Amino acid sequence: AVVSTQSTGDCKLRRRLIQAHDPKEFAHLFELEVHRIFTEQRNDMSSSKLSTLEDEDEKWCFGLDLYRDFRQRLSYYLSDYTDGMTKFSGIQKITSTTFFLYFALIMPCIAFGVLHHYITHGLIDVRKVVLSQALSGIMFAVVGGQPLIVVRTTVPIAIYTKVIYALSESYKMNFCRSTL
C-alpha cells in the first residue's frame, strides 16, 4: 500500500509539474512538494522510537553512529530491494538496466584490465579486473542497499596502481603482497 500511494503521489506531482505554465510556477510546485516530504519525514522521525538526540554525558564509541544508522534503516532494508519488483514493469526495467550497464561497463573494464596488465607487467590482468569489479559491485549492492550501483575502475585507480607498483619495484617488494 505504501508503494502504490507513493507512486500515485509521484504521478500526480509529475502531472502538475508538466501542466505548469512557466518556470516560476514549476519551481513553486517543486518547492511545495519538497516541503511536504520534509514535513512528512520529520513527523516520521519524531514519532519513531529511536531518539536521534544524544545525551551530553554519552561518550564517543567507535561505530556507534554506524550502528544507530543501521538500526534505523533496518526496517527499510528489505524494501530497498523489493520495491522495484512489485510489478512486471519493475522487473523488466531492472533486467533491461542490468543488461545495459553490463554491456556498457564491460568495455572500459577490459580496457583498464589491459592497462593494468601493461602497468604491472602481467600481475593484474583483464580477468582479475573483471572479477574484482564483479565482487566489489555485489558486495556494495548487498551492504549499501543499492542493487544497481555502478562500481568500476577509473583512471585515478590505474594511476594509484602504477605508483604502488613502481614503489614496490624500487624497494624490491612483492607487489601482490603489498596490495593486500
Secondary structure as UniProt FT lines:
FT   HELIX           2..18
FT   HELIX           23..47
FT   TURN            56..57
FT   TURN            62..63
FT   HELIX           64..82
FT   HELIX           83..85
FT   HELIX           88..119
FT   TURN            120..122
FT   HELIX           126..144
FT   TURN            147..148
FT   HELIX           155..170
FT   TURN            171..172
FT   HELIX           175..179
//
